[in-house]
């Protein structure tokens, strides 16, 4: 599998404003001491992240919106109504994984053990932002590969979101080389390193990225949804 990439932390251009928004603050509006702690965390992060990503394109995909299932190779997934509908025009599919590595989480645990709970939390958030931005890098790699053929991709979808059971993580990893990007899956379907993402992106001439819509999801506590609702409220004022 040749579509494996390693990124430097600097390649991701993680901004303090992105960390602030993930924490629930408005960009540039985090109160003291968070603003300084975020900057300190972003200084520490590059030495503690091992950022990897990979994908594999499968040339056939069978989507059954009525049954809410998707078949990729020998694996049949039940991701639910929303994801099945989003991928119904796909003729191929990319299965992807990425990780920020174990180091950032280990540093967060170390800070917590030392009693520095605020820095521990900020490093945890930086790890989440890092792997999210890595996932976006991988989507761009996929798009760059398929564009010469006149194809496009859908938004990426991951187990655990849009009512797709995280238990199907094992099926997804069964489609990829063992220990890909150093990621393993536990019996309870959790990935290690913790700051890792897996998922699928549909590929086809009629596919397109629309951006996530909050009505797809029933999670009212989602931080992304809260940010979008806040921004929407500000625009309507």
N, C-alpha and C positions, 0 to 999 in steps of 0.2 A: 504494500500500500504506500504509494509515493506522496499522497496528498496530506503530508504531515508537516507542521510548521512550528517553529519556535519564535517567540516574539520577546523583545526587550520591553521592560515596563515603559520606557520612554516612547516606544512605538505606539502605545495606546493613547497617549496624551490625556491621561486621567486628570481632570480638573477639580480643584477644590469645590467649585460650585456643584459639580455632579455628586460629590460626596455629601455636600450639604443637603441637596434635594433628596438623596436616598435616606438621609437621617430625618427628613420631614421639615427641614427649614427651607425658606426661599433662598434662591441663589444669592450669595453675597450678604445674607442677613443672619447668619448664625451668630449667636451671642458669645461673649467671652465666657469661658476660655476655649470654646470649641474652635473658633477660627484659627487660633495658634496651634492647637492640638492637631487639627486636620493637616496643616502645613508640615508639622513635625512627622505625622504619620506618612505623608506622601514622600518625605525625605527618607524614611526608614524602609518603605515598601520595596524599592528596586532591588535591594540586597536579599530580600526574603521571598521573592516570587520566582517561580520557574514556570513560565507561561507557555503552554503548548496547546495546539489545536490540530484537528484532523477531520477529514470527511471521506466518505466513499459514495460514489454515485451508482445507483442501481437503475438499469435501463428499462425496467418494467415495474409498474405499480398498479394494483387493482384496488380501486376505491369503490366502496358500496355504501353510498350515503343512506340508503334505506335501512340497511343493517348496521350502519355506523361503524363499519370496519374498513381496514386498510391492510392489504397483503403486500409485503415486501419480501421477495425471494420465498423462503419457506415459512416465514413468520407472519402470523395474522394478528393484527393489533385491533383493539377496540377503543379508539381515542375519543369516541363520542360524536355527537351531532356537529358541533362547531368545527372541529378540525377536519372531519370527513368532508364537510361542505366546502371548506377552504381549499382542500386538495383535490376536489373532484375533476378539475381541468388538467391535472398533472399527468404527464406521460412518463416521467422519470421521477426519482426522488433521491435526495442527498441525505445520508445519515451522518451526523456530525457529533463530535465531542470536543470539549476544551476544558482547560483547568488553569487556575492561577498557581497551582502547586500547594504543597503542604506547609511550606515555610511561613506564609503569612498567617495561617491559623495557629501554628505553633508559637509564633511571636505573640499573637493575641492572648493565647493561654498563659504564656510566660508573664506578660504584663498583668494579667488578672491575678496570678499567683503572687506577684509582688505587691498587690494591693492597688495597682493603677487601673481601676476598672474603666475609667473614661477612655484612656488610650487603648485598652483592650477592645472596647466597643468600636472605637474609630477604626482600628486596624481590621476588625471584622467587616465593617462596612466597606473599607477600601478593597478588601478581598472580593466582596460581592460585586462592586463596581468594576473591578479589574476583569473578572471572568465574564461579566456581561459585555464589556467592550471587546474582549477576545472573541466571544461568540459573533459579534458584529464583524470583526475582521475575517472570520471564517466565512460568513455569508458573502462578503466581498470577494473572497478567493473563489467561491463556488460560482458567483455571477461572472467573474472574469473568465472562468473556464468555459462556460456555456454560451456566453454572448456571441462568439463567432458563428455559432449554429443558429442564431436567431431565437434563442430561448431565454426565458426569464425565470425568476424564482418567486415563491410565495414567502410570506413571513415564516420564520422558524417556529416550531411548536415542540414543547418538551413534556415528557411524562411528569405528572403532578400539576399541570395547568389545564384550564378549560375542561375540567372533569376527566382528564386522561389519567388513569390510575398509575401511580408511581411504581406499582408492582410490575408493570410491563417494561421496566428498565432492563430486566434480564433478557427479554426478547430482543431489545434494541442492541444490546452489547453482543448478543449472539451473532449479529450480522457483521461484526467488526473483529479485527485481530485481537487476540488475547492481550490484556494489559496495555491496551492502546493508550498512549500519552501517560502511562503510569497510573491509569485510573482503574480502580477495582470497585465492584458492587457487592454490598453486604447481603446477607440473607433477607434483610428487611428492605432491600432495594435502595439503600442509601449509597451514594458514591463517596469514595475516598480517593484523593483529597476532597474535603468538604466543599471547597470553592471550585466546583466543577459543574458543567452543564452538558447535557446530551439532548439530542432532538432530531427532528426531520424537517426538511424544506422541500416542498413540491417544486418540480421543474417542468416547464412546458411553454409552448408558444403563447398560450392564453393566460399563463400565470402572471401574477403581479403582487407586489407588496402594497398593502393598504394601511399598515400600521395596526397595532392592537386596538381593539375596540372594547371598552369596559363592559359593554352589555354581553360580551361573549362569556364573561366570567362571573361567578356567584360570590367571589371572595371580596367582601366589603372592607376588609382590613388591609388589602393590598396597598403597599406604599406607592406603587406606580399609579394606581387608580386614584389615590388621595391627591397626588401631585396634579394629575390631569383635571380632577374635579375642582381643585383650587384654582388652577390656571384658567379653566373655563369660566369659573365664577368671576374672576377678575376682569376677563374680557367682556362680560355681559354688563359690567357696572358702567 
